[in-house]
Amino acid sequence: MEKFQRCIEWLFGLPDLPVDERRKRTLLFVCILVAVPMISIYGGIDWYEGRRIEGAIIIGVALFMISIAYMARNLERMPRAYRISAGVVFLLLVYELAIGGGEGHAFLWFYFYPIALFFLFGRKEGMIWVIATLSVMLAFLFFGLGAYDYGLGVSTRFLMTYCIVVIVSFALESSRAYYYTGLLNEKKALEEALGQVKTLRGLLPLCAYCKKVRDDQGYWNQIEAYVSEHSHADFSHGICPECAQKYYPEMDLYGQGSK
């Protein structure tokens, strides 16, 4: 899967895009690569069998999808193209639903629609598209607006199974968004933590007598000042037992007494 993803990214020039945009365009390109040959075949069959209008519409949609792939290959921002693509596919599905395309089975293509909607637009906008789709489907399936009668039984079963697909698609997108947001928050916290870390590397020129450190500009600094500037460490001063005994024997700071 990783090799396939890299192949798609190389073929369509995606590596420089943000992760979420690469995800959307990868799905778009895969759908186009799979759908264009298939619907072109169906369009050719309809044309050959005398359904010229239906065949021409399907072939026109295939050409439109190719143009969308070209735009996705060359544009940095694609929200409008996504919406136009979803609208064109929706009109094609409604047309097939209205005329009973594929001897009344073309409506099965609707099952893939909510998956793509939530994937491209997220939960909120995707749900708006789904509700609009359901409204149109109800009009054609149960109120006889189309030229094809699917029957109450088929219409009811299709509506129920379509709602199941919608619910599962919504749940998958919600789960993806939840964990993706969590990963982004973890990444941000890690970057902030790394940004607060300073380390000292290399050799430090240290005076053998006064213990000052020479910086890159050639100045000699107290080791406390140098370390504080190049790290997040702060110094507090005290006196070790040996120095206390050596310099302040009369104070007996550590209770050792005079030697």
C-alpha positions as CSV (number, residue, x, y, z in Angstrom):
1,M,0.0,0.0,0.0
2,E,2.9,2.4,0.8
3,K,4.5,1.7,-2.6
4,F,1.1,2.3,-4.3
5,Q,0.7,5.6,-2.4
6,R,4.2,6.7,-3.4
7,C,3.5,5.8,-7.0
8,I,0.3,7.9,-7.0
9,E,2.1,10.8,-5.4
10,W,5.0,10.6,-7.9
11,L,2.6,10.2,-10.9
12,F,0.4,13.2,-10.0
13,G,2.9,15.4,-8.2
14,L,1.6,15.3,-4.7
15,P,4.6,15.1,-2.3
16,D,4.8,18.9,-1.7
17,L,1.1,19.2,-0.6
18,P,-0.2,19.0,3.0
19,V,-1.0,15.5,4.3
20,D,-4.8,16.0,4.3
21,E,-4.8,17.4,0.8
22,R,-2.6,14.5,-0.5
23,R,-5.1,12.1,1.1
24,K,-8.0,13.7,-0.8
25,R,-6.3,13.9,-4.1
26,T,-5.1,10.3,-3.8
27,L,-8.7,9.2,-3.5
28,L,-9.7,11.4,-6.3
29,F,-7.1,10.1,-8.7
30,V,-7.8,6.5,-7.7
31,C,-11.5,7.0,-8.4
32,I,-10.8,8.6,-11.7
33,L,-8.3,5.9,-12.7
34,V,-10.9,3.2,-11.9
35,A,-14.1,4.9,-12.9
36,V,-13.2,6.5,-16.3
37,P,-12.5,3.2,-18.1
38,M,-15.6,1.6,-16.6
39,I,-18.1,4.3,-17.3
40,S,-16.6,4.8,-20.8
41,I,-17.4,1.2,-21.5
42,Y,-20.9,1.6,-20.3
43,G,-21.3,4.8,-22.3
44,G,-20.0,3.0,-25.4
45,I,-22.5,0.2,-24.9
46,D,-25.4,2.6,-24.5
47,W,-24.3,4.4,-27.6
48,Y,-24.0,1.1,-29.6
49,E,-27.4,-0.1,-28.4
50,G,-29.1,3.1,-29.6
51,R,-29.4,4.9,-26.3
52,R,-27.4,7.8,-27.8
53,I,-28.3,10.5,-25.3
54,E,-27.5,8.4,-22.3
55,G,-24.3,7.2,-23.8
56,A,-23.2,10.7,-24.7
57,I,-23.9,11.9,-21.2
58,I,-21.8,9.1,-19.6
59,I,-18.9,9.7,-22.0
60,G,-19.1,13.4,-21.3
61,V,-18.8,12.7,-17.6
62,A,-15.8,10.5,-18.2
63,L,-14.1,13.4,-20.2
64,F,-15.0,15.8,-17.4
65,M,-13.4,13.5,-14.8
66,I,-10.2,13.5,-16.9
67,S,-10.2,17.3,-16.8
68,I,-10.6,17.3,-13.0
69,A,-7.6,15.0,-12.8
70,Y,-5.6,17.5,-14.9
71,M,-6.7,20.4,-12.6
72,A,-5.8,18.4,-9.5
73,R,-2.4,17.8,-11.1
74,N,-1.7,21.5,-11.6
75,L,-3.7,23.4,-8.9
76,E,-2.7,24.0,-5.4
77,R,-6.2,24.6,-4.1
78,M,-9.0,22.2,-5.0
79,P,-12.2,22.8,-2.8
80,R,-14.2,24.3,-5.7
81,A,-13.1,21.5,-8.1
82,Y,-14.2,18.9,-5.5
83,R,-17.6,20.4,-5.2
84,I,-18.0,20.7,-9.0
85,S,-17.0,17.0,-9.3
86,A,-19.4,15.9,-6.6
87,G,-22.2,17.9,-8.3
88,V,-21.6,16.5,-11.7
89,V,-21.5,12.9,-10.4
90,F,-24.7,13.6,-8.4
91,L,-26.5,14.9,-11.6
92,L,-25.4,11.8,-13.5
93,L,-26.6,9.5,-10.7
94,V,-29.9,11.3,-10.5
95,Y,-30.3,11.0,-14.3
96,E,-29.6,7.3,-14.2
97,L,-32.0,6.9,-11.3
98,A,-34.8,8.9,-13.2
99,I,-34.5,6.9,-16.4
100,G,-33.9,3.5,-14.8
101,G,-30.4,3.2,-16.3
102,G,-28.8,-0.2,-16.5
103,E,-32.3,-1.9,-16.6
104,G,-33.1,-0.4,-13.2
105,H,-29.8,-1.2,-11.5
106,A,-27.7,1.9,-12.1
107,F,-28.9,3.4,-8.8
108,L,-26.5,1.0,-7.1
109,W,-23.8,3.4,-7.9
110,F,-25.3,5.6,-5.2
111,Y,-23.7,3.4,-2.5
112,F,-20.2,4.8,-3.3
113,Y,-21.4,8.4,-3.1
114,P,-21.5,9.0,0.7
115,I,-18.1,7.4,1.2
116,A,-16.5,9.9,-1.2
117,L,-18.5,12.8,0.2
118,F,-17.4,12.3,3.8
119,F,-13.8,11.6,2.6
120,L,-13.6,14.8,0.6
121,F,-15.7,17.2,2.6
122,G,-15.6,15.9,6.2
123,R,-18.6,15.3,8.4
124,K,-20.4,18.6,8.3
125,E,-20.4,19.5,4.6
126,G,-20.5,15.8,3.7
127,M,-23.8,15.4,5.7
128,I,-25.3,18.4,3.9
129,W,-24.6,16.6,0.6
130,V,-26.0,13.4,1.9
131,I,-29.2,15.0,3.1
132,A,-29.6,16.7,-0.3
133,T,-29.0,13.3,-2.0
134,L,-31.6,11.5,0.2
135,S,-34.2,14.2,-0.5
136,V,-33.8,13.7,-4.3
137,M,-33.8,9.9,-4.0
138,L,-37.0,10.0,-2.0
139,A,-38.7,12.1,-4.6
140,F,-37.7,9.7,-7.4
141,L,-38.2,6.4,-5.6
142,F,-41.4,7.1,-3.6
143,F,-43.1,10.0,-5.4
144,G,-42.8,8.9,-9.0
145,L,-40.9,11.9,-10.4
146,G,-38.8,9.6,-12.7
147,A,-39.7,7.7,-15.7
148,Y,-38.9,4.3,-14.1
149,D,-41.0,2.6,-11.4
150,Y,-38.7,0.7,-9.0
151,G,-41.5,-0.6,-6.9
152,L,-42.1,0.0,-3.2
153,G,-40.1,-3.1,-2.1
154,V,-36.9,-2.3,-4.0
155,S,-37.1,1.4,-3.1
156,T,-37.5,0.6,0.6
157,R,-34.6,-1.9,0.7
158,F,-32.4,0.4,-1.2
159,L,-33.2,3.4,1.1
160,M,-32.5,1.3,4.2
161,T,-29.2,-0.1,2.9
162,Y,-28.1,3.3,1.7
163,C,-28.7,4.8,5.2
164,I,-26.5,2.0,6.6
165,V,-23.7,3.0,4.2
166,V,-24.2,6.6,5.2
167,I,-23.9,5.8,8.9
168,V,-20.8,3.6,8.5
169,S,-19.2,6.3,6.3
170,F,-19.9,9.0,8.9
171,A,-18.5,6.8,11.7
172,L,-15.3,6.1,9.7
173,E,-14.8,9.8,9.0
174,S,-15.5,10.7,12.6
175,S,-13.0,8.2,13.8
176,R,-10.4,9.4,11.3
177,A,-10.9,13.0,12.3
178,Y,-10.7,12.2,16.0
179,Y,-7.4,10.3,15.8
180,Y,-5.9,12.6,13.2
181,T,-6.6,15.6,15.5
182,G,-5.0,13.6,18.4
183,L,-1.9,13.0,16.3
184,L,-1.7,16.7,15.3
185,N,-1.9,17.6,19.0
186,E,0.8,15.1,20.0
187,K,3.0,16.4,17.2
188,K,2.5,20.0,18.3
189,A,3.3,19.1,21.9
190,L,6.4,17.2,20.8
191,E,7.6,20.1,18.7
192,E,7.0,22.5,21.6
193,A,9.0,20.3,23.9
194,L,11.8,19.9,21.4
195,G,11.8,23.7,20.9
196,Q,12.5,24.2,24.6
197,V,15.5,21.9,24.6
198,K,19.0,23.3,24.1
199,T,22.1,21.2,24.1
200,L,25.8,22.0,24.2
201,R,27.9,20.2,21.6
202,G,31.5,20.1,20.7
203,L,34.6,21.1,22.7
204,L,34.4,24.0,25.1
205,P,37.6,26.0,25.5
206,L,37.9,26.2,29.3
207,C,40.6,28.2,31.1
208,A,42.7,25.8,33.3
209,Y,42.9,28.3,36.1
210,C,39.8,30.5,36.3
211,K,37.5,28.1,34.5
212,K,36.1,30.7,32.1
213,V,34.8,29.5,28.8
214,R,35.7,31.1,25.4
215,D,32.7,31.7,23.1
216,D,32.5,31.8,19.3
217,Q,33.4,35.5,19.3
218,G,36.6,34.9,21.3
219,Y,35.3,36.4,24.5
220,W,35.9,34.7,27.8
221,N,32.8,34.3,30.0
222,Q,32.0,32.8,33.4
223,I,31.0,29.2,32.9
224,E,27.7,29.9,34.6
225,A,26.8,32.6,32.1
226,Y,27.9,30.5,29.2
227,V,25.9,27.5,30.2
228,S,22.8,29.5,31.0
229,E,22.9,31.2,27.6
230,H,23.3,27.9,25.7
231,S,20.9,25.8,27.7
232,H,17.9,26.0,30.0
233,A,19.9,25.3,33.1
234,D,20.1,27.9,35.9
235,F,22.8,28.1,38.6
236,S,22.5,28.6,42.3
237,H,25.7,28.9,44.4
238,G,26.8,27.0,47.4
239,I,30.1,25.7,48.8
240,C,31.3,22.1,48.9
241,P,32.6,20.5,52.0
242,E,36.3,20.6,50.8
243,C,36.2,24.3,50.0
244,A,34.3,25.1,53.2
245,Q,37.0,23.4,55.2
246,K,39.7,25.1,53.2
247,Y,38.5,28.7,53.2
248,Y,36.1,28.9,56.2
249,P,37.6,26.4,58.7
250,E,36.4,28.5,61.7
251,M,32.7,28.3,60.5
252,D,32.6,24.5,60.4
253,L,29.7,24.6,58.0
254,Y,29.5,20.8,57.6
255,G,30.3,19.9,61.2
256,Q,33.6,18.3,60.3
257,G,35.7,20.3,62.9
258,S,39.3,21.4,62.4
259,K,41.8,18.9,61.1
